[in-house]
């Protein structure tokens, strides 16, 4: 037999676990102020994340998906995208949303069960939260198809988890993107666990990036705990897509330091030693070391950030708690111009359960 094709998956890292640079840095990383901005954005997301979990534990928020340990994948992507690009998130990427101008109050409203939280400001053309697994990749591919047809210099980017790459929607999306050479990037956040299922039981593939090969598009790995590498990899992929070079799959190697959601107990399926080892390579610690070494960050400045973000989060919480609850009619009013009788009956039932006592129209 003869070999008809061979492929390679390259790995990108600029900042190791000890905060040391590994080779030549991209141009933006020479600017300590820019790195400090990214560090602050990661800290802001972590501050919000901690408060959101506390709100859920005290019955003031619904089920919530923490992002502890994955802040670099969020902020690196946000920093790489242009405002006019289109983002298709899953349910964890608060750091990207905040970078793109979404208010904390809107995020709290959504997880509090109020769909008005999806009508967020900032990049209003971005897609809303997507709890169904992998369908957001199809949304991004569709948006990218529209950009190409309209000859707009815009790109779409979809997040997906490691478990999501086992879904048919993911393969359909990358196949369409490859066949049509669409301006889209698929950001696979490999946090090692699809709820309680480890990556080893998800796939026999050596990498998730190599799944792109079947669709005829390139796939690379980046150190997902290195915000510099994440931003650099995404910037390169977006630049290629914007210039007509087609799609890319990026696998960001990270770790989920918390539970999958507040409805999960990760201690039932992960060892303490595994989590402790992951804490040693988490993203914020390594960037902090680099910034301290450059003289761009010290304890006083970090504490000032923490104080500022704690106040911002608390203000958002108070606004969220003070927002009048939606009427149950909102679940039905925007589905049909002329609702069928069975939905009218359900609307009336929902009103009774909500205690309004109002008759159905």
Residue frames as qw, qx, qy, qz and C-alpha x, y, z in Angstrom:
[[0.000, 0.887, 0.461, 0.000, 0.00, 0.00, 0.00],
 [0.394, 0.287, -0.030, 0.872, 1.01, 3.61, -0.49],
 [0.128, -0.547, -0.471, 0.680, 0.23, 6.63, 1.64],
 [0.219, 0.629, 0.520, 0.535, -2.24, 8.97, -0.04],
 [0.144, -0.816, -0.042, -0.558, -2.47, 11.62, 2.67],
 [0.578, -0.203, -0.544, 0.573, -0.83, 12.61, 5.94],
 [0.206, -0.842, -0.187, -0.462, -1.84, 15.18, 8.52],
 [0.448, 0.026, -0.535, 0.716, -0.34, 16.96, 11.49],
 [0.342, -0.856, -0.352, -0.162, -1.89, 18.72, 14.48],
 [0.403, 0.402, -0.325, 0.755, 0.26, 21.58, 15.74],
 [0.508, -0.669, -0.482, 0.249, 0.30, 22.82, 19.34],
 [0.197, 0.679, -0.041, 0.706, 0.58, 26.47, 20.32],
 [0.592, -0.692, -0.319, 0.263, 1.84, 27.76, 23.68],
 [0.299, 0.737, -0.145, 0.588, 3.43, 31.09, 24.61],
 [0.271, -0.602, 0.448, -0.603, 3.28, 31.00, 28.41],
 [0.547, -0.009, -0.833, 0.076, 4.04, 27.89, 30.42],
 [0.598, -0.613, -0.512, -0.067, 2.62, 26.91, 33.80],
 [0.587, -0.402, -0.252, 0.657, 5.37, 28.78, 35.64],
 [0.088, 0.940, 0.171, -0.280, 4.64, 32.03, 33.82],
 [0.375, -0.463, 0.505, 0.624, 7.72, 31.75, 31.59],
 [0.583, 0.633, -0.124, -0.494, 7.49, 32.68, 27.92],
 [0.740, -0.030, 0.632, 0.229, 8.13, 29.92, 25.40],
 [0.495, 0.310, 0.515, 0.628, 9.62, 31.49, 22.31],
 [0.069, 0.079, 0.144, 0.984, 8.79, 34.73, 20.56],
 [0.184, 0.506, 0.665, -0.518, 5.58, 36.39, 21.72],
 [0.277, 0.670, 0.553, 0.410, 2.93, 37.82, 19.37],
 [0.213, 0.434, -0.003, 0.876, 2.98, 41.59, 18.97],
 [0.451, -0.687, -0.201, -0.534, 0.07, 42.31, 21.33],
 [0.831, -0.454, -0.274, 0.169, 1.81, 40.45, 24.17],
 [0.539, 0.192, -0.194, 0.797, 4.69, 42.93, 24.15],
 [0.203, -0.537, -0.015, -0.819, 2.23, 45.50, 25.53],
 [0.206, -0.085, -0.834, 0.505, 1.98, 44.90, 29.29],
 [0.351, 0.126, 0.263, -0.890, -1.06, 47.17, 29.51],
 [0.663, 0.098, -0.459, -0.583, -2.88, 44.94, 27.04],
 [0.525, -0.013, -0.840, 0.135, -2.00, 41.83, 29.04],
 [0.009, 0.077, 0.627, -0.775, -3.09, 43.58, 32.23],
 [0.538, 0.084, -0.074, -0.835, -6.44, 44.36, 30.59],
 [0.697, 0.036, -0.653, -0.292, -6.84, 40.68, 29.76],
 [0.336, -0.015, -0.815, 0.472, -5.85, 39.64, 33.27],
 [0.245, 0.064, 0.385, -0.887, -8.39, 42.06, 34.74],
 [0.656, 0.058, -0.325, -0.679, -11.08, 40.64, 32.45],
 [0.606, -0.001, -0.795, 0.030, -10.29, 37.14, 33.69],
 [0.147, -0.064, -0.690, 0.706, -10.43, 38.30, 37.30],
 [0.422, 0.042, 0.062, -0.903, -13.72, 40.09, 36.64],
 [0.707, -0.002, -0.555, -0.437, -15.23, 36.90, 35.22],
 [0.502, -0.040, -0.805, 0.313, -14.00, 34.85, 38.19],
 [0.080, 0.021, 0.488, -0.869, -15.42, 37.38, 40.65],
 [0.612, 0.029, -0.147, -0.777, -18.82, 37.21, 38.96],
 [0.654, 0.051, -0.737, -0.165, -18.63, 33.42, 38.76],
 [0.260, -0.021, -0.791, 0.554, -18.08, 33.08, 42.52],
 [0.307, 0.093, 0.326, -0.889, -21.03, 35.35, 43.30],
 [0.645, 0.070, -0.411, -0.640, -23.33, 33.57, 40.86],
 [0.540, -0.026, -0.837, 0.089, -22.64, 30.23, 42.55],
 [0.064, -0.101, -0.658, 0.743, -23.41, 31.78, 45.93],
 [0.469, 0.088, 0.000, -0.879, -26.68, 33.18, 44.60],
 [0.671, 0.012, -0.636, -0.381, -27.69, 29.75, 43.34],
 [0.415, -0.040, -0.831, 0.367, -26.83, 28.12, 46.66],
 [0.064, 0.204, 0.537, -0.816, -29.07, 30.59, 48.48],
 [0.284, 0.547, 0.785, -0.062, -32.01, 30.12, 46.13],
 [0.142, 0.769, 0.080, -0.619, -31.67, 33.44, 44.30],
 [0.310, 0.555, -0.571, -0.520, -30.52, 32.02, 40.95],
 [0.953, 0.144, 0.030, -0.265, -31.37, 28.94, 38.94],
 [0.899, -0.090, 0.271, 0.330, -28.96, 26.22, 37.85],
 [0.140, 0.938, -0.267, -0.173, -25.72, 27.90, 36.79],
 [0.926, 0.236, -0.031, 0.292, -22.69, 26.68, 34.80],
 [0.417, -0.822, 0.199, 0.333, -19.42, 27.84, 36.46],
 [0.682, 0.698, -0.155, 0.155, -16.37, 28.76, 34.41],
 [0.482, -0.786, 0.383, 0.058, -13.64, 28.46, 37.05],
 [0.639, -0.305, 0.607, 0.360, -10.34, 27.59, 35.37],
 [0.553, 0.431, 0.593, 0.397, -11.53, 28.36, 31.85],
 [0.025, 0.887, 0.157, -0.433, -11.22, 32.14, 31.91],
 [0.235, -0.481, 0.529, 0.659, -8.32, 32.21, 29.44],
 [0.269, 0.275, 0.821, 0.421, -10.40, 30.49, 26.77],
 [0.101, 0.830, 0.538, -0.104, -13.09, 33.14, 27.25],
 [0.106, -0.880, 0.052, 0.460, -10.99, 36.28, 27.37],
 [0.366, -0.304, 0.635, 0.609, -8.54, 35.16, 24.68],
 [0.284, 0.470, 0.754, 0.361, -11.41, 34.64, 22.26],
 [0.020, 0.902, 0.390, -0.183, -13.11, 37.90, 23.19],
 [0.239, -0.749, 0.244, 0.567, -9.91, 39.87, 22.68],
 [0.362, -0.109, 0.719, 0.583, -9.33, 38.28, 19.27],
 [0.271, 0.607, 0.723, 0.191, -12.78, 38.93, 17.82],
 [0.041, 0.155, 0.154, 0.975, -13.93, 42.13, 16.15],
 [0.337, 0.213, 0.478, -0.783, -17.15, 43.79, 17.30],
 [0.617, 0.310, -0.224, -0.688, -18.87, 43.03, 13.99],
 [0.297, 0.159, -0.937, -0.097, -18.06, 39.31, 14.20],
 [0.747, -0.291, -0.169, -0.574, -20.75, 36.90, 15.39],
 [0.039, -0.334, 0.868, -0.365, -20.43, 34.74, 18.49],
 [0.793, -0.216, -0.390, -0.416, -22.35, 31.51, 19.15],
 [0.142, -0.482, 0.727, -0.467, -21.85, 30.51, 22.78],
 [0.468, -0.210, -0.859, 0.000, -22.81, 27.46, 24.80],
 [0.513, -0.751, -0.329, -0.254, -23.70, 28.17, 28.45],
 [0.752, -0.474, -0.152, 0.432, -20.43, 28.96, 30.20],
 [0.592, 0.272, 0.107, 0.751, -18.61, 31.70, 28.29],
 [0.178, -0.917, -0.319, 0.160, -19.29, 34.73, 30.50],
 [0.452, -0.537, 0.208, 0.681, -15.78, 36.14, 30.03],
 [0.294, 0.187, 0.593, 0.726, -16.34, 36.45, 26.29],
 [0.051, -0.779, -0.581, -0.231, -19.76, 38.00, 26.75],
 [0.347, -0.832, -0.160, 0.402, -18.44, 40.56, 29.22],
 [0.424, -0.278, 0.376, 0.775, -15.57, 41.46, 26.88],
 [0.132, 0.326, 0.642, 0.682, -18.12, 42.02, 24.11],
 [0.142, -0.222, 0.031, -0.964, -20.22, 44.34, 26.25],
 [0.556, -0.447, -0.638, -0.290, -22.92, 42.13, 27.75],
 [0.310, -0.608, 0.312, -0.661, -24.11, 43.38, 31.16],
 [0.087, 0.122, -0.921, 0.361, -23.74, 41.25, 34.27],
 [0.485, 0.145, 0.450, -0.736, -27.39, 41.92, 35.10],
 [0.719, 0.309, -0.312, -0.539, -28.48, 40.34, 31.82],
 [0.443, 0.240, -0.862, 0.057, -26.50, 37.19, 32.59],
 [0.125, 0.008, 0.785, -0.607, -28.10, 36.99, 36.03],
 [0.614, 0.219, 0.119, -0.749, -31.56, 37.51, 34.55],
 [0.661, 0.270, -0.607, -0.350, -31.07, 34.62, 32.14],
 [0.394, 0.094, -0.880, 0.247, -29.89, 32.19, 34.81],
 [0.231, 0.082, 0.600, -0.762, -32.67, 33.46, 37.04],
 [0.303, 0.404, 0.863, 0.012, -35.19, 32.19, 34.51],
 [0.260, 0.799, 0.211, -0.499, -35.92, 35.50, 32.81],
 [0.713, 0.353, 0.440, 0.417, -35.53, 35.26, 29.04],
 [0.168, 0.983, 0.041, 0.053, -35.13, 39.04, 28.82],
 [0.523, -0.674, 0.414, 0.318, -31.54, 38.33, 29.81],
 [0.682, 0.161, 0.559, 0.444, -31.01, 37.03, 26.28],
 [0.322, 0.864, 0.268, 0.279, -31.89, 40.43, 24.83],
 [0.598, -0.567, -0.019, 0.567, -28.49, 41.75, 25.77],
 [0.219, 0.951, -0.115, -0.186, -26.64, 44.84, 24.66],
 [0.435, -0.512, 0.625, 0.397, -23.07, 44.97, 23.47],
 [0.095, 0.207, -0.787, -0.574, -22.81, 42.80, 20.38],
 [0.623, 0.186, 0.402, -0.645, -26.56, 42.43, 19.92],
 [0.719, 0.411, -0.395, -0.398, -26.01, 40.39, 16.74],
 [0.071, 0.319, -0.932, 0.154, -24.41, 37.56, 18.76],
 [0.612, -0.255, -0.676, -0.322, -26.47, 34.45, 19.43],
 [0.596, -0.586, 0.193, -0.514, -28.17, 33.85, 22.76],
 [0.393, -0.401, 0.800, -0.213, -27.26, 31.15, 25.30],
 [0.735, 0.208, -0.510, -0.394, -27.48, 27.64, 23.86],
 [0.600, -0.380, 0.628, -0.319, -28.15, 24.78, 26.26],
 [0.951, 0.259, 0.137, -0.100, -28.78, 22.07, 23.58],
 [0.596, -0.495, 0.484, 0.407, -25.43, 20.43, 22.92],
 [0.464, -0.095, 0.609, 0.636, -23.59, 21.36, 19.68],
 [0.360, 0.737, 0.558, 0.126, -26.49, 23.06, 17.89],
 [0.072, -0.914, 0.033, 0.397, -24.72, 26.41, 18.25],
 [0.409, -0.321, 0.612, 0.596, -22.07, 25.20, 15.78],
 [0.334, 0.499, 0.712, 0.364, -24.78, 25.00, 13.11],
 [0.014, 0.939, 0.288, -0.186, -25.91, 28.53, 13.99],
 [0.285, -0.717, 0.336, 0.540, -22.37, 29.81, 13.50],
 [0.410, 0.019, 0.733, 0.543, -21.97, 27.96, 10.20],
 [0.240, 0.733, 0.617, 0.155, -25.25, 29.46, 8.99],
 [0.093, -0.936, -0.048, 0.335, -24.18, 32.97, 9.97],
 [0.374, -0.482, 0.540, 0.579, -20.85, 32.45, 8.20],
 [0.407, 0.364, 0.736, 0.401, -22.69, 31.30, 5.09],
 [0.123, 0.914, 0.385, -0.041, -24.68, 34.55, 5.15],
 [0.256, -0.808, 0.232, 0.477, -21.50, 36.60, 5.55],
 [0.429, -0.162, 0.683, 0.569, -19.96, 34.88, 2.54],
 [0.323, 0.610, 0.673, 0.265, -23.05, 35.32, 0.37],
 [0.001, -0.969, -0.232, 0.087, -23.22, 39.01, 1.28],
 [0.646, 0.453, -0.132, 0.600, -19.47, 39.41, 0.79],
 [0.365, -0.888, 0.076, -0.270, -19.16, 40.92, 4.27],
 [0.473, 0.471, -0.627, 0.402, -15.70, 40.84, 5.92],
 [0.575, -0.486, 0.362, -0.549, -17.09, 39.24, 9.05],
 [0.389, 0.174, -0.903, 0.060, -16.52, 35.92, 10.80],
 [0.776, -0.451, -0.094, -0.430, -18.52, 33.66, 13.07],
 [0.208, 0.374, -0.835, 0.345, -17.10, 31.78, 16.03],
 [0.808, -0.358, -0.255, -0.393, -18.76, 28.92, 17.86],
 [0.229, -0.486, 0.763, -0.359, -17.78, 27.47, 21.20],
 [0.888, -0.091, -0.339, -0.296, -18.23, 23.78, 21.89],
 [0.561, -0.597, 0.543, -0.182, -17.12, 21.47, 24.69],
 [0.018, -0.377, 0.909, 0.174, -15.18, 18.24, 24.36],
 [0.405, 0.235, 0.857, -0.214, -18.33, 16.16, 24.81],
 [0.488, 0.665, 0.179, -0.536, -20.13, 18.24, 22.21],
 [0.220, 0.568, -0.647, -0.459, -17.70, 17.11, 19.52],
 [0.211, 0.016, 0.977, 0.027, -19.32, 13.66, 19.75],
 [0.453, 0.547, 0.500, -0.497, -22.62, 15.10, 18.54],
 [0.557, 0.429, 0.596, 0.389, -23.79, 14.90, 14.96],
 [0.142, 0.967, 0.205, -0.053, -24.46, 18.63, 14.81],
 [0.345, -0.755, 0.380, 0.408, -20.74, 19.32, 15.22],
 [0.515, -0.055, 0.711, 0.476, -19.80, 17.08, 12.30],
 [0.370, 0.725, 0.549, 0.188, -22.54, 18.57, 10.12],
 [0.040, -0.976, -0.027, 0.214, -21.35, 22.09, 10.92],
 [0.346, -0.627, 0.523, 0.461, -17.68, 21.48, 10.18],
 [0.539, 0.219, 0.722, 0.375, -18.55, 19.54, 7.04],
 [0.283, 0.876, 0.382, 0.082, -20.62, 22.45, 5.70],
 [0.190, -0.918, 0.181, 0.297, -17.90, 24.91, 6.72],
 [0.483, -0.363, 0.643, 0.470, -15.25, 22.90, 4.90],
 [0.500, 0.433, 0.685, 0.307, -17.30, 22.24, 1.78],
 [0.198, 0.903, 0.325, 0.199, -18.23, 25.90, 1.40],
 [0.545, 0.161, -0.181, 0.803, -15.00, 27.36, 2.83],
 [0.264, -0.856, -0.359, -0.262, -16.96, 29.46, 5.31],
 [0.191, 0.561, -0.388, 0.706, -15.48, 32.24, 7.47],
 [0.744, -0.560, -0.056, -0.359, -16.01, 30.46, 10.78],
 [0.223, 0.438, -0.783, 0.381, -13.90, 29.23, 13.70],
 [0.814, -0.395, -0.357, -0.232, -14.92, 26.35, 15.94],
 [0.011, -0.603, 0.604, -0.520, -13.47, 26.75, 19.43],
 [0.825, -0.241, -0.507, -0.069, -13.39, 23.41, 21.23],
 [0.247, -0.670, 0.502, -0.488, -12.81, 23.89, 24.96],
 [0.780, -0.013, -0.624, 0.043, -11.43, 20.56, 26.11],
 [0.335, -0.640, 0.403, -0.562, -11.93, 20.72, 29.87],
 [0.112, 0.293, -0.940, 0.134, -11.42, 16.95, 30.17],
 [0.156, 0.236, 0.895, -0.345, -14.94, 16.12, 31.38],
 [0.341, -0.258, -0.492, -0.758, -18.35, 15.95, 29.65],
 [0.695, -0.540, 0.033, -0.473, -20.25, 16.22, 32.93],
 [0.708, -0.501, 0.488, -0.099, -19.12, 12.92, 34.55],
 [0.929, 0.290, 0.182, 0.142, -17.69, 11.29, 31.40],
 [0.410, -0.639, 0.373, 0.533, -13.91, 11.65, 30.95],
 [0.403, 0.685, -0.361, -0.488, -12.46, 12.49, 27.57],
 [0.078, -0.335, 0.924, 0.165, -10.96, 9.00, 27.31],
 [0.346, 0.306, 0.876, -0.140, -14.46, 7.51, 27.19],
 [0.395, 0.692, 0.152, -0.584, -15.75, 10.14, 24.74],
 [0.655, 0.707, -0.203, -0.176, -13.53, 9.36, 21.79],
 [0.903, -0.123, 0.215, 0.350, -10.66, 7.19, 20.59],
 [0.476, 0.796, -0.022, 0.374, -9.17, 10.17, 18.75],
 [0.662, -0.077, -0.279, 0.692, -5.75, 11.22, 19.98],
 [0.062, -0.179, -0.146, 0.971, -6.85, 14.87, 19.76],
 [0.341, 0.676, 0.578, -0.305, -10.15, 16.63, 19.19],
 [0.113, 0.702, -0.271, -0.649, -8.46, 19.00, 16.75],
 [0.126, -0.198, 0.857, 0.459, -7.92, 16.13, 14.32],
 [0.393, 0.510, 0.743, -0.184, -11.67, 15.76, 13.87],
 [0.266, 0.765, -0.053, -0.585, -11.38, 18.76, 11.55],
 [0.140, -0.374, 0.771, 0.496, -9.35, 16.68, 9.10],
 [0.328, 0.337, 0.878, 0.086, -12.38, 14.64, 8.04],
 [0.271, 0.842, 0.390, -0.257, -14.07, 17.91, 7.02],
 [0.640, 0.490, 0.195, 0.560, -11.07, 19.02, 4.98],
 [0.054, -0.924, 0.056, -0.375, -10.18, 21.91, 7.26],
 [0.430, 0.388, -0.613, 0.537, -7.19, 22.53, 9.54],
 [0.692, -0.669, -0.229, -0.146, -7.27, 21.73, 13.24],
 [0.369, 0.490, -0.523, 0.591, -4.81, 22.97, 15.85],
 [0.631, -0.572, -0.477, 0.216, -4.34, 22.66, 19.59],
 [0.105, 0.683, -0.261, 0.674, -3.58, 25.58, 21.90],
 [0.332, -0.139, -0.722, 0.591, -2.77, 25.70, 25.58],
 [0.253, -0.696, -0.501, -0.449, -6.17, 26.78, 26.87],
 [0.551, -0.719, -0.276, 0.322, -4.66, 27.95, 30.16],
 [0.429, -0.229, 0.186, 0.854, -2.40, 30.38, 28.26],
 [0.293, 0.800, 0.387, -0.354, -4.49, 33.42, 27.35],
 [0.027, 0.680, -0.433, -0.591, -1.75, 34.68, 25.03],
 [0.160, -0.092, 0.909, 0.373, -1.80, 31.45, 23.01],
 [0.293, 0.567, 0.756, -0.145, -5.59, 31.41, 22.89],
 [0.223, 0.837, 0.100, -0.489, -5.77, 34.96, 21.58],
 [0.031, -0.558, 0.628, 0.542, -2.94, 34.42, 19.10],
 [0.246, 0.086, 0.937, 0.231, -4.43, 31.19, 17.75],
 [0.287, 0.690, 0.635, -0.196, -7.91, 32.67, 17.38],
 [0.115, 0.799, -0.126, -0.577, -6.58, 35.88, 15.80],
 [0.099, -0.353, 0.778, 0.510, -4.70, 33.85, 13.19],
 [0.240, 0.321, 0.910, 0.106, -7.74, 31.69, 12.45],
 [0.228, 0.791, 0.433, -0.367, -10.05, 34.70, 12.15],
 [0.040, 0.697, -0.360, -0.618, -7.61, 36.55, 9.91],
 [0.156, -0.103, 0.891, 0.413, -7.42, 33.52, 7.63],
 [0.227, 0.541, 0.807, -0.064, -11.20, 33.18, 7.54],
 [0.137, 0.810, 0.201, -0.533, -11.70, 36.90, 6.92],
 [0.056, 0.612, -0.518, -0.595, -9.38, 36.82, 3.92],
 [0.783, 0.331, -0.256, -0.460, -11.18, 33.89, 2.31],
 [0.201, 0.449, -0.868, 0.069, -8.99, 31.12, 3.71],
 [0.695, -0.206, -0.624, -0.291, -11.86, 29.17, 5.21],
 [0.702, -0.632, -0.018, -0.327, -12.61, 27.65, 8.61],
 [0.323, 0.415, -0.756, 0.389, -10.45, 26.32, 11.45],
 [0.787, -0.516, -0.315, -0.126, -11.05, 24.05, 14.42],
 [0.144, 0.589, -0.566, 0.559, -9.11, 25.06, 17.55],
 [0.778, -0.407, -0.478, 0.027, -8.87, 22.70, 20.50],
 [0.065, -0.715, 0.388, -0.578, -8.05, 24.59, 23.70],
 [0.675, -0.111, -0.692, 0.231, -6.60, 22.30, 26.37],
 [0.244, -0.545, 0.270, -0.755, -8.02, 23.43, 29.69],
 [0.318, -0.164, -0.895, 0.267, -9.62, 22.00, 32.84],
 [0.442, -0.627, -0.302, -0.565, -12.91, 22.49, 34.63],
 [0.201, 0.257, -0.687, 0.649, -11.91, 23.29, 38.20],
 [0.444, -0.042, 0.438, -0.780, -15.50, 23.40, 39.45],
 [0.522, 0.282, 0.785, -0.177, -18.63, 21.31, 39.04],
 [0.244, 0.308, 0.682, 0.617, -20.17, 21.03, 35.56],
 [0.243, -0.601, -0.243, -0.722, -23.14, 23.03, 36.85],
 [0.270, -0.357, 0.540, -0.712, -24.51, 23.79, 40.29],
 [0.886, -0.075, 0.030, -0.456, -26.67, 20.67, 39.83],
 [0.831, 0.300, -0.447, 0.138, -23.50, 18.54, 39.65],
 [0.613, -0.718, 0.328, -0.017, -21.13, 17.12, 42.28],
 [0.615, 0.632, -0.471, 0.014, -17.79, 16.54, 40.56],
 [0.245, -0.554, 0.744, -0.282, -16.28, 14.98, 43.70],
 [0.861, 0.026, 0.414, -0.295, -18.27, 11.84, 42.88],
 [0.896, 0.403, 0.151, 0.111, -16.26, 11.14, 39.74],
 [0.474, 0.723, -0.306, 0.398, -12.97, 13.10, 40.03],
 [0.760, -0.291, -0.366, 0.452, -10.13, 12.56, 42.45],
 [0.282, -0.934, -0.035, 0.217, -8.84, 15.31, 44.73],
 [0.585, -0.378, 0.411, 0.589, -5.34, 14.71, 43.37],
 [0.442, 0.445, 0.554, 0.547, -6.47, 15.34, 39.78],
 [0.011, -0.934, -0.302, -0.191, -8.12, 18.63, 40.69],
 [0.493, -0.783, 0.127, 0.357, -5.16, 19.72, 42.83],
 [0.594, -0.083, 0.476, 0.644, -2.81, 19.09, 39.90],
 [0.283, 0.678, 0.491, 0.468, -5.04, 21.17, 37.64],
 [0.239, -0.953, -0.156, 0.103, -4.92, 24.08, 40.09],
 [0.595, -0.485, 0.281, 0.576, -1.13, 24.14, 39.64],
 [0.352, 0.057, 0.552, 0.754, -1.48, 25.04, 35.96],
 [0.177, 0.782, 0.582, -0.137, -4.60, 27.26, 36.05],
 [0.481, 0.625, 0.263, 0.555, -4.61, 30.28, 33.73],
 [0.136, -0.960, -0.060, -0.236, -4.67, 33.28, 36.04],
 [0.705, -0.628, 0.181, 0.275, -1.68, 32.26, 38.15],
 [0.726, 0.065, 0.327, 0.602, 0.68, 32.02, 35.18],
 [0.260, 0.744, 0.239, 0.567, -0.33, 35.38, 33.68],
 [0.433, -0.899, -0.032, -0.054, -0.06, 36.97, 37.13],
 [0.767, -0.387, 0.216, 0.464, 3.55, 35.75, 37.38],
 [0.551, 0.378, 0.315, 0.673, 4.43, 37.29, 34.02],
 [0.026, -0.871, -0.214, -0.442, 2.83, 40.62, 34.88],
 [0.605, -0.784, 0.045, 0.131, 4.55, 40.77, 38.27],
 [0.754, -0.131, 0.268, 0.585, 7.88, 40.00, 36.62],
 [0.368, 0.543, 0.311, 0.688, 7.30, 42.88, 34.20],
 [0.169, -0.177, -0.347, 0.905, 6.36, 45.24, 37.02],
 [0.265, -0.270, -0.433, -0.818, 2.85, 45.71, 35.62],
 [0.691, -0.495, -0.377, -0.368, 1.04, 44.14, 38.57],
 [0.172, 0.261, -0.734, 0.603, 1.51, 44.14, 42.33],
 [0.172, -0.366, -0.870, 0.283, -0.59, 43.21, 45.34],
 [0.100, 0.439, 0.313, -0.836, -2.07, 46.70, 45.74],
 [0.337, 0.242, -0.428, -0.803, -3.20, 46.90, 42.12],
 [0.322, -0.136, -0.910, -0.224, -4.69, 43.44, 42.22],
 [0.089, -0.416, -0.744, 0.515, -6.58, 44.25, 45.39],
 [0.214, 0.375, 0.016, -0.902, -7.90, 47.40, 43.73],
 [0.369, 0.055, -0.717, -0.589, -9.20, 45.27, 40.86],
 [0.264, -0.266, -0.920, 0.119, -10.87, 42.87, 43.29],
 [0.031, 0.431, 0.499, -0.752, -12.56, 45.71, 45.16],
 [0.292, 0.298, -0.271, -0.868, -13.77, 47.32, 41.93],
 [0.397, -0.012, -0.805, -0.440, -15.16, 44.08, 40.52],
 [0.159, -0.313, -0.864, 0.361, -16.82, 43.08, 43.80],
 [0.177, 0.428, 0.281, -0.840, -18.67, 46.41, 43.80],
 [0.363, 0.233, -0.505, -0.747, -19.65, 45.99, 40.15],
 [0.320, -0.128, -0.928, -0.139, -20.96, 42.49, 40.73],
 [0.050, -0.385, -0.728, 0.565, -22.90, 43.54, 43.83],
 [0.275, 0.371, 0.002, -0.887, -24.52, 46.41, 41.91],
 [0.409, 0.102, -0.712, -0.562, -25.55, 43.97, 39.17],
 [0.228, -0.226, -0.930, 0.178, -26.98, 41.59, 41.76],
 [0.100, 0.413, 0.500, -0.755, -29.05, 44.32, 43.35],
 [0.373, 0.302, -0.298, -0.825, -30.38, 45.39, 39.94],
 [0.369, -0.004, -0.883, -0.292, -31.23, 41.78, 39.12],
 [0.149, -0.314, -0.857, 0.381, -33.03, 41.20, 42.41],
 [0.162, 0.447, 0.304, -0.825, -34.96, 44.46, 42.03],
 [0.238, 0.111, -0.605, -0.751, -36.15, 43.65, 38.49],
 [0.700, 0.080, 0.329, -0.629, -39.87, 42.83, 38.49],
 [0.448, -0.040, 0.881, 0.148, -40.47, 39.24, 37.46],
 [0.253, 0.065, -0.617, -0.742, -41.86, 38.51, 34.03],
 [0.742, 0.072, 0.266, -0.611, -45.48, 37.47, 33.75],
 [0.595, -0.049, 0.796, 0.097, -45.93, 33.83, 32.79],
 [0.633, 0.699, 0.243, -0.227, -47.58, 35.05, 29.57],
 [0.093, 0.802, -0.498, -0.317, -44.06, 35.78, 28.26],
 [0.446, -0.213, 0.856, 0.153, -43.52, 32.06, 27.72],
 [0.490, 0.451, 0.744, 0.048, -46.33, 32.02, 25.16],
 [0.246, 0.842, 0.190, -0.440, -46.64, 35.48, 23.66],
 [0.125, 0.754, -0.470, -0.441, -43.76, 35.28, 21.21],
 [0.489, -0.085, 0.850, 0.180, -44.25, 31.83, 19.70],
 [0.266, 0.437, 0.766, 0.390, -47.16, 32.34, 17.28],
 [0.126, -0.123, -0.136, -0.975, -48.98, 35.29, 15.76],
 [0.711, -0.217, -0.151, -0.651, -52.18, 33.28, 16.25],
 [0.161, -0.338, 0.882, -0.287, -51.63, 30.82, 19.11],
 [0.494, -0.146, -0.794, -0.324, -53.35, 27.43, 18.82],
 [0.641, -0.571, -0.158, -0.488, -56.05, 26.62, 21.41],
 [0.872, -0.267, -0.341, 0.229, -53.86, 24.20, 23.39],
 [0.472, 0.176, -0.267, 0.822, -51.30, 26.96, 24.03],
 [0.294, -0.528, -0.032, -0.796, -54.02, 29.32, 25.17],
 [0.825, -0.457, -0.274, -0.186, -55.10, 26.64, 27.64],
 [0.772, -0.070, -0.315, 0.548, -51.52, 26.25, 28.86],
 [0.156, 0.424, -0.127, 0.883, -51.22, 30.04, 29.25],
 [0.564, -0.569, -0.117, -0.587, -54.31, 30.07, 31.44],
 [0.893, -0.320, -0.293, 0.120, -52.97, 27.21, 33.52],
 [0.593, 0.163, -0.268, 0.742, -49.63, 28.97, 33.98],
 [0.147, -0.552, 0.045, -0.820, -51.43, 32.08, 35.18],
 [0.763, -0.530, -0.187, -0.320, -53.28, 30.07, 37.80],
 [0.862, -0.162, -0.267, 0.399, -50.08, 28.48, 39.04],
 [0.379, 0.319, -0.166, 0.853, -48.44, 31.91, 39.17],
 [0.208, -0.497, -0.627, 0.563, -51.24, 33.07, 41.42],
 [0.013, -0.010, -0.175, -0.984, -52.53, 35.83, 39.19],
 [0.291, 0.438, 0.742, -0.417, -56.05, 34.49, 39.04],
 [0.315, 0.479, -0.192, -0.796, -56.57, 36.20, 35.71],
 [0.802, 0.338, 0.465, -0.161, -58.74, 34.41, 33.15],
 [0.496, -0.036, 0.600, 0.627, -57.36, 33.43, 29.79],
 [0.280, 0.461, -0.152, -0.828, -58.05, 35.75, 26.84]]
